[in-house]
Amino acid sequence: MGKARRVRAGLRAPWCTAGRMRLRGGAGAGGGSGEGPACRGRAGPGAAMPRDNMASLIQRVARQARITFRSPAGPAFGENLHRLQQLLDEVRAEDLHLAPRGPSAAAAAGGGLPWAGVVPPVSYMHICETESFSMGVFLLRSGACIPLHDHPGMNGMLKVLYGTLRIACLDTLPPTAAAPPPAAAGGPCHRALFRSRQHYTPASPPCLLSPHTDNLHQIDAVDGPAAFLDILAPPYDPQHGRDCHYYRLLEGPPAGAEPPGLPREVWLMETPQAADFWCGGEPYPGPRVCL
């Protein structure tokens, strides 16, 4: 296996989703950066890009994402974001040449290459990346979990392609002297608002995050494998203060139980990326995307 590398999008580091998500082996972690031309996907020799009225849906999503996130503080941002959300809501797994698969199919793909004999719990397919956004597909094995993590100063959109995801969303809260952290905490602690915990399927609208709302989330595959299309804007970049941080909930119900009384305030402890969590890379099989 090759050495660990940062995922180029969605967690430039995670999806990983995150700033320091480990990418081990496989293909699909590279891609263009900057606002210049960057293409990814299948195309025959000498194939030309389709005309605008014939562009694939994922190409139109990428173009709208570029328009939307070039000026996130501009007056047209809300309208552009709504249009991007509408396009993203139309995307289905077959549009990207994807289909649900079991462990044997995952192991046959590039991202299924084992690390120390273990298939990665999560794989990533890089589609495209510019200075303003990144886009790719995350594939989760049955029961896999992308741990609770943040997206500093970033917007994000997540659309389930197949399977069911349980997504827990939280907001960070300003520190206060009136509420000291739990005495048993073994690391930096932060107050947060646990806003929601919901199930998402291909029939669900995109799950959104912003710099101030639902910016922390945990993603679990429920009752089988799952995949989702992920857009982050701008991409993770530790050199510009957008590294990924992982957290553990210090209070609340046991794992797997529905938390009562949401929204509610909780304490989070910052932790290293879990040793049993990493992200493999796979080639993107869908329509070509050029920006």
ABEGO torsion letter per residue (X at the ends): XBBBBBBABGGAXOXXABAABBBBEEBGABEBBEABBBBBEBBBBGBBBBBAAABBAAAAAAAAAAAAAABAABAAAAAAAAAAAAAAAABBAAAAGBBBBBAAAAAABAAABBBGGBBBABBBBBABBBAABBBBBBBBBBGBBBBBBBBBGBBBBBBBABEBBBBBBBBBBBBBAABBBBAABABBBBBBBBABBBBBBAABBBBBBBAABGABBBBBBBGEBBBBBBBBOBBBBAAAGBBBBBBBBABEBBBGBBBBGOBBBBBBBBBBBBAABBBBBBBBABBBBBX
